[in-house]
Amino acid sequence: GQSLEQPSEVTAVEGAIVQINCTYQTSGFYGLSWYQQHDGGAPTFLSYNALDGLEETGRFSSFLSRSDSYGYLLLQELQMKDSASYFCAVRDRADSWGKFQFGAGTQVVVTP
Amino acid sequence: DAGVIQSPRHEVTEMGQEVTLRCKPISGHDYLFWYRQTMMRGLELLIYFNNNVPIDDSGMPEDRFSAKMPNASFSTLKIQPSEPRDSAVYFCASSLAGGTGANVLTFGAGSRLTVL
């Protein structure tokens, strides 16, 4: 089966940098995604990594190491609006194409 | 595009009643997913469809749950009879099948179900 591990909570001050790690175990692997969810809202897509390396999108970056079954989401120049839950998700190639499984989520708390 | 549209946004019902949740995916999307989110179990994939055909329903908790997609623009998730442990937020999501869009799930706003 699949399992994804990520920290349950991270607290940081405005302007700081936060790294959320995600390790995964899957029978196959196709890519790692990150989603953001504010309280009471829906998950929204942030990034996707299929290949090793760093993908940068504004203040957010995502990294993948397939050999280590590991990835992270980097949040820079933290703002209060970044307080949310962040989920990593994997697409398991051994399963059907469309199947995404989500981690338990990391609650990021940004303080003034 | 209006995005993925779900209804109702909130539903409060009594144990034993039938519940039907509805979803309209983004036009042109090939995949439709139903997820359930609770504090205890996180985001669970219940079932997903490709071109209106159910591909994997291994996440459906039991026979009380059923899902249909009669056409490309509409899907339902039905719970009959409902139980208090079914209380959760149910999300519908859709995606394309190919290209970079295949890697992006677009979620609806969710249907918050409370079973008393």
Interface residues (C-beta under 8 A of the other chain):
Chain A: G31 S33 Y35 G41 A42 P43 T44 F45 Y48 A50 F87 A89 R91 D95 S96 W97 G98 K99 F100 Q101 F102 G103 A104 G105
Chain B: Y31 F33 Y35 G42 L43 L45 Y48 N50 I55 D56 F91 A93 S95 A97 T100 A102 N103 V104 L105 T106 F107 G108 A109 G110
